[in-house]
Amino acid sequence: MATTAPFRLLRSSIIAGSSLCLASAAHTAAGGTLPEPLIFTAMIALTLLASTLVSRWKLGPVSILGILALSQLSLHQCFEWFAFSPMTGASSTPHQHQHGSALVELPAMLPAHSAHSADSAGLGMLLAHVIATIIVGLMVARGESVLWALGDWLRPLLRLLVPAVLPVPRQPAAASAPTERAKPQRFLRAARWRGPPSTGLSLIF
């Protein structure tokens, strides 16, 4: 028998909030900017919708880590597409992407020591982000198991609160008045004369 997933809104909100916080923190720590509020709100709604769909099932640690990792990649790519520029007050354009690519190529013209330091810093930031994702994923998985256990414990109590539907008793048929049976007509006329036969008849017999 299929079991209804408990606390779906709470569980999906935890997964969506963890994904958005990790992606936003990593993106801003790397020097990126978040999209404008309207686009960011739409991303929140889409992330919550996806989390609600996957919260139909009981998620284990591996599933939650996979969901968080996939959401990090998707949100980071969306942040790159709709990055908000504080100087111009608009989203990034292809022209700005060309300048961005030129800035990316700039470390190639720097000395080898500076490039090595930048690579080490980027690798350290990536490692820190992976560790943070694993820690948050394990915490979310622990909360997932606690909420499922709480739902299993509350389910019998909720059934007791539901009023039981009792069957309606059948109304007995109205008893008819007993009919008196007609007395037989025989023996109604009693013999007028009772006793021994008369003397004349006895002499004949």
PyMOL commands that set and color helices and strands:
alter all, ss='L'
color gray80, all
select helices_A, chain A and resi 8-29+37-54+61-81+94-109+112-161+199-204
alter helices_A, ss='H'
color red, helices_A
select strands_A, chain A and resi 84-85+90-91
alter strands_A, ss='S'
color yellow, strands_A
deselect
rebuild
show_as cartoon
